[in-house]
Amino acid sequence: MFTSRKRLAGVAALAATALLVTSCQSGGGAGEESASGGGDAILTMPGASSTQFTENFNPFSTTALLGVQSTVYETLFFVNRAAEGDPVPVLGTEYSYNDEGNVLTIKTREGVSWSDGEPFTANDVVFTLNLIANTPALNTGGFDGVAEAVSDTELTITYPQPDVLNSIGALSSIYIVPEHIWSDVEDPATFINQDAVGTGPFVVSDFSPQSYLLEKNEEYWEAGKPELDGVRYVSLSGNQAGVDSILNGDVDWMSMFIPEVDTLLGPEEDVEYVNTVQNQLSLVTCSNVELGCTGPQTDPAVRQAIYAAMDRDQLNSLAFSNLNGDVSPTYALLPRDEKWISPSIKEPVASNKGDAAKAEKLLTDAGFAKGADGIYAKDGERLSFSVKTVTGWTDWIAGIETMAQQLLPVGIELKAEQMSWNEWTEATNTGNFQMLVNNLWPGAGSEPYYLYKAFFDSESTAPVGESANPNWARYSNPDVDAALDVLNGTTDESLKMEQYAIIQEAIAEDMPYIPIQSYGSLSTFRTDVVTGWPSDDDLYALPMVWQAPDYGQVLKNLTLK
């Protein structure tokens, strides 16, 4: 909903779409509804919550509000996972490694100021990186470098061993914070950062549990950007509310599932969409007994049986409007990573047809027996699972219900357990689940290593009850950990293939994450007032509203008609 700030001040609840917008500060606008009519151009988009927002502008937090990462706080470089290419300079301008690959030199951008007017320097980068390294609660990526300033515009990062892959994560996924503020923060993991000071194209203007506003940073370092005057985040009650809102013009950009999207949007000339298949939809299991997981899903045979029984063609048709793509049990992203899949993997692509006989044989071979109710059990534990998902996420709910129908004849019972986004996120991070639906994303680079490092490395997990982000399955395998270490220290492709084989054989056998399909992420946006959205011909960033740092690249590059 492009509108002036003055008009927003009088907006009440929109009952027809369950879209909640509270008043915001007025001033500066001409009172026109359209940005082209002279008022302030405020782009409206949904936040992550379908109920109420919890104030949190900490860019390191797993529950940070959307818009904090990459719009308020920036990284050194941007890696576009949607296309081939070198990292794009942001707060960093260039980087280089020494011959041994264990020292990284970075030059930082000159002429940048924090939103409170203080100058940005390489010292802020050094402070941020060392803060991450020395604060385990923040160090979800396993950063183990030591940063040191060479000058106000140059720094080095020294690693204990060659680091040619992990360091890309430091460059492109760590958000830089101001030393003059954060050096006084007692607990950076729990700090909600109400008065956020960043270098990004937008600054925090106001917050309420129903909506919050980011306004244009008038002193942003990139000349002429952003053209938008602000971004308003609102809560939507679910997918249907999102569809209604984008068609009515109440929301300008959303990333939600829309069934039969071509039919629904066909008559609407001012609405376009892009479907990107980047994330891999999975049944996440709490898999590791040693880290506190309980239940029959901790048995790999159960996970393999569920994997074998899925009819993915039917799932795609009934739940996902055929927007999804093939998935590999190796979690190499198809088709991008085909060259990295080991020849030793017997099934490099998951079957799209269910195999009930194979599923039941896996269970009986593992000692499970079918009870009088038709459900397999072992040692008194039935194969009956509640699968956690978010209320209103209709495609995921339909997916669980479809899988439930497919699995019941082979003696496994699934039930969808719907909850708020906040509850689901808390359960995901702390391991308080047996199964849930979530996506595994490809990480900071353009090969499988980055997903493996995030979701399968022992350093990325924690005991049940503690935050594990993002190795939610609590998976731990010393062979996988060792192979990841070797991968991070080499550019030799033959050696890399050997290590990928070790990892892929292990995770395809253990299957702590049960692959469903590569998830079609549908992003829809209005084009009547603004242009410059990513398209199939120019995916300069992934266009999902929840994908950081990509959404920051999109918002600052949009142009007004």
N, C-alpha and C positions, 0 to 999 in steps of 0.2 A: 504494500500500500504506500505508494509515493505520495507524500503529503507534507504540508508545512508544519512546523513545530507548534504554531498557534492552534491549528486545527486539532492536532493530537491532544492538546491540553483539555479539550472538551469531549474526547471520545470516551464512551462508556463500554460496558460489556456488549459484545456482538453475539446475541444468543443463538442466532441461526447457525453460526459456525463454531460455537464454543470457544471463540477466540477472545482472550482476555487482554485488554490494554488499559493500563491505568494512566492517570494524568502524568505529564512530564513538564519540565520547565518550558515556559513560553519565552518568546523574544527572538528577534532577528528575522523572522519570516514575514512574508507579505500577506499571509493568510490564504494563499492560493493552494488548491488541492494538488495540482500537478507541479512537478519540479520545473517543467518548461513554462509554467505560468507565472514564475517569479518567486515562488515560495521556496523554503528549504527542501532539498531533495533528501528525504529520509527513506531509506530502503527498509522494508519490514520482512523479517524472516523468523522462523521458529527457533526457539532455544531447545535444549535437549530435554527439558522437563515437560511432562504432559499435565502437571498439576501446578506446583509453585516452585519458584526459583529460590535457591539458597545462596546468599551472597558469598562469593569466593572468587577473588581476582588474582589468586596465586597461580602463576603460570606453571609451577612445578607440581601442582596438586592434581590427583587423579579425578577430582570432582570440580575442577575449575570450570567456570561458566564459558560457554562458547563465545568466541570473539576475543578472549584474553590472549590466547596464543596466536601470534602472527599479525594481529591487528593492533593490539596494545603493546605487546612485547615481540621482539623480532629475533630471528636466528642470524648466524653469520652468513650462511648461504642457503639457497633453496634448491632442493633436488626434486625435479619433476618425474614422478614415477610413471606418468602416463605416456612419456615419450623419451626417446633417446636424446642424450645431450649432456653437456657438462653442467656442474653446479652453477646456479645463477648467483652472482654477488648480491648480498644484502648489506649487513653491517660489516662483513668482510669483503675485501676486494680481490685478494689473490692468496693462494697457499701453495706450499711446496714441501716435499719430504727430503730428508737427507738420504745418503746412499744406503744406509742400513735400514731405513724405513721406520725408525723409532723416534725421530724428532720431526715435528711438524711446525713449520713457520707460517704465521698468518699475518697479513697486513690488514688493518682495519680502516674503515671509511673516515675521512676527515670531514669536518663541517657538520657533524651530527650533534644535536642537543637532546637531552631528556626533556620530557614534556613540562618539567618544572623550570627549564631554562639552563640547568647545569650541563656542561659539556660532556659528551660521551668520549671515552678514550679506551685504549687497549687495556687499561687497568680494570675497567669494569668487566671486560671479558675474562681476564685472569681471575678476578674475584669470583665471578659466577662459576667458572669451571672448577676452581678449587673448592668452592662451596659444595658443588655436586659431588666431587670426589670424596669429600670429608663428611658427607651427611648420608648415611646409608638409606634413610627413608626417602631421599630424593633421587638416589642413584639407581633408578630402575633399568638403565641401559648398561650398567657395568663399566662406566667410565673410570679408567685407572691412570689417567695422565696427570702430570704435574705441570701447571701453567706458570709462566714467568714473563713479565713485561720486559721487552727490549727497549721500547720507547713508547710515547703516547699513541703511536700508530702501528706498533708491531709487537708480537708476542711469540713465544715458542711453547709447544706442548711436548714434553718428554715422556715417553711410554717405557715401561719396564722391558718390553720386547717389541719387535716389529709390529706395527699396527697400521695395516693398509686398508682395512675394511671398517672396523669399529669407528675409526676417526671420522668417517663420513657422517656417522650419527652425531658426533659432537659438533660438527660444522653445521648440520642441517636440522637438528631436532632439539638442541638445548637453547632455551630462550634466555637472552642476556638481560640481567637486572642491574640497576644502579647500585654501585658500592656505597655511595653516600647515604643511602636509605637502608639497604638490606644488611649492612654491617652491624646495625643496631637491632636487628630482629632476633629475638631470643630463640624461637623455634620456627625455622623456615618451612617445616613440613606442615604445620597447622595454621600458619599465618594466613588470614583471609585477605589482607592487602586492600583494605577499603579505599585508600587514597592511592590508587595505582599510578605509578609514574613509569612510562615506557618511552621508546623511540618510535613506535609504530605510527601508521597513518591515522589512527583514531585514538581518542582518549575517553575514559569513563565519564559520563555526564550525570546520570542518575540511576537509581536502582529501587525496585520494589519486588515483592514476591511474584507479581504478575508480569512484569516487563522491566526491561532495562535498556538504556540508550547509550550508545557510543557516538561521540561527536567527532567531526573532522579535526585532526591535529593541524592547525593553521601553520605550524612551524615545521611540518614534516620535511625531511631532507631531500626527498625526491621531487623535483620541481614539477608543479602542475598536478600533483596527485595528493590525495584522491579528489575526484570531482564530486563524489557524494558528500553531502553535508552531514550525514550520520547514518547509523544502522540501529534500528529498533528490533530487539529480540522479544518475542511474545510466546506464550505457552499455547499449545494446541492440544485438544483432547484425544487426538488419534489420527489415523490415516484419512478417514472420511472427512474430518474437519479440515485437514490439509488440502484435500481435493477441492472442497467447496471454497476454501479461502483463496486458492490460486486462481480458480475460475472467476470468482467474484472480484478479484483485484484487491483483496484484503491482505494478501501476502505476495511478495515479489519473487521469492526464491525459496524453494524447499527441496529436500531430498527425502522423499517418501515413496513407498510402493503405490502405484496406481494400476488397478486391474484394467486390462484392455485399453491401454493408454492411447493408442492411435484412434480408437473409436471415440473415446471420451474427449480428447483434445482436438480432434480433427477439425471441427468448425471454428475453433478459437484461433484466430490469426495472430493474436498478441501473446500467445503462450507457446514456448518451445521446450524440448527436453533433450537430454543426452543420457544414454545408458552406458555406463562404464563397468566392465567386469574386472575388478581389481582385488576385491576381498574374497575370502573363502569361508562360506557359511558352514558352521560346524555344530555338532552336539559336543559341547565341552563337558568332560567328565572330571569329577574330583577323583583322581586315579591312584594317588600315592598313599598307601597305608602308613608308611613310615612318617609321613608329614601330617597324619591325622585324618585322612579320608576314610570314610566307612561306607559300607554297602556293596552289593554284588557288582556294581559297575567298576569296582577296583580290579576285577578279573579281566585280563585282556581278551579272553574267549567271549565274554559278554559283549565287549565293544566290537570285536570282529563279527559277531553274529548280527548285531544291529547294522553294521556297515554292509554286510552281504545281503541282508533282507530288503534294503531300500530299493524301491522302484523309482529311480530318479526322473525318468521320463514322465511318469504320472505325477510326481511331486512338482515338477516344473510346470506342467499343464494346469493342475488343479490349484496350486497355491501361489505360483509366481508368474503366471501369464506368459510362460516361456521366455522370460527375460534372463534366466540364469544360463551359465555355461558349464562345460565339463570341469571336473576336479580330479586331482591326482592324490592318491594316498600318501605320496611323498611330500605333499604341500608345495611342490614346485608350481609356480603360477603358469597356467596354460593360456595361450601358447607361448608366452614370453620365455619361459625357462625350460622348454623342451630339451635343449641341448645339454642341460645339466642333470637330466634324469638318468640314473645309472642303468646300464643294460641288465644288471642283475635283478631289477625289479620286474617281477612276472606280470604285474598288472599296472602299467604306468598311468592308465586312466581308469577311474572308477567305472564299473559297469553301470549302465543306465537302466538295466533290468534287474529286478530282485531275484535272488536265488534262495528260496525258502528251504530247500533240502540241504544246501550248504550251511545255512544258518543253524538249522536244528542239529546237524551233525557236529558242528563246533560246540554246541551246548552239551550234547550228550557225551562227547569225548572228554569234556571238562568236568563231568560228574553231575550235571544238572539232570533232573527228572521232571517230567510234566505231571502236574497235579491234576486232581479231579476237576478243577476249574479251568484247565487248559493252559495254565501259566507254569512255566518252568520254575523250579526252586532247588536250592541246595543248602543244607545245614539250616533249614527253617527259614531261609530268606527267599521270598518270591521275587521274580524279575518284574517288579512293578515300580515305576519311577515317575515322579513329578518333574516336569521339565520347565524350568523357570523362564519366563519371558515378560515383556513389557505390555501392560494393558494398552490396547488400541493399536498395537503393531500387527495389523490384520494378516499380513503375508506370513510372518513368523508363526502366528497362532494357527493359521490354516496349514502351514507346513507341519507343525507338531501334530495336528489332528489327522493329517493325511498319513504321516508316518505311523501314528497310532493304529490306523486301520490296516496298514501294511504289516505291522509287527505282531498284531494280536493273533493271527493264524499261526505264527511260528512260536507262540508262547511267551511273548514279551508285551507288557502293558505299559503304555505311556499315557500321561495326562498333562495337559497344559496348565501351568500354575501362573496366573497373571498377577502382576504387581506393578507398583509405580517404578519409574525409571530410577529414582534414588534408591529404592529398596533393592532393585535388581543389580544396580552397580555395586552397592555395598556387599551383596551376596557374592557377586562375581569376584570381587577383589579379595574377600576374606575366606573364600572356599566353603561357605555355608550353603552347599548344594550337593546333590548327587549328579544332576545333569542340568544344563541350561543351553540355550541357543545364543550364539554370538559369532561374530566375524573374526577371522585372523587376517591381518592386513600385511602387505608386502614389505613394510619397513622402509628404511632410508635409502636403499639402493636398488639396483636393477638386476639382482640375482638372488637365489634362494637363501643365501647366508643370513640376510637381515631378518627374514621371518623366523628362521631357525634360532637365531640368537635371541630373539624376543620371546618366543613361545616354547622353546624346548631346552633352553640353557638352565642349569641348576641355579645360576646366579640370579635368574629372573623370577624366582619363586620364593615361597616362605611357608611355614607351617600353617595349617588351618587356623583361622582366627587372626592371623596377621595379614597385612596387605601384600599380595603378590601381583605385580603388574608388569608385564601382562601374561606371565606363565601361570594362568589361572588353573590349569589342570594339575599343578604341583608335580609336573614331570621332572624326573632326575635320572640321568643315565651317564655314568662316567665316560663311556666310549663316545657319546655324542659331545660331551663337554670337551674332550681332548681333540676331537676332530674340528670343532669350532675354533679352538686355539690355533691349530695348524692352518686352517683356512685364513685366519686373520693375519697370518705372517707371511703369506706367499702370493705371488702372482703367476706361479707356474700352473698352467691349466691342467696338465696331466696329474699333478699332485692334488689339485683341487678336486678333480673328478674322483680320485680315490677317497678323499674325505667326504665328499657328497654321498658316495656309495655307502659308507659307514653310517652316516646319519639317516639316510633314506631307508636303508634296510631295518634299522632300529625302530624308527617311528612308524613305518608301515606295519611292522609286527606288533609293536606295543599299542599303537593307536590311542593315545590319551585324548586326542581330539578326533572325533568321528566325522570324516568329511561328508558333507551333504552335497553341495554344489558350489561352483564359483558364483558369487552373488552378483546379480545385476543391480547396480546401484543407480536408481533412476533419479535424476535431478531435473527439476522443472523450474522455469523462470519466465517472468513477463518481460516483453521486449518493447512495450509501448512507450516507455520513457527513457530506458537505459539500454545501451548496447555494449558489446565487448565481452559477452559471455563465452566461456569455453564451448567449442563445438567439435563435432567429429573430425572436421578438417583442421582444427587448431585447439588441441587439448594442451594448452599452456600450463594447466594445473588441473588436478582432479576437482570436479565441480560439485562436491558434496558439502552441504552446509556444516557438517560435523568434522570434516577432514582438515586438520591443522598439519602443517602451516599453509596448505593449499588455499583455504578460504580467504586468508589474508591477501594472497596474491590476486585472487579474483576481485575482491572488494576494492582494492586500490587501483585496479586496472579498468574498472567499468567507466564508461563515458556516457554523458547525458546527451540525449537527442536535441 
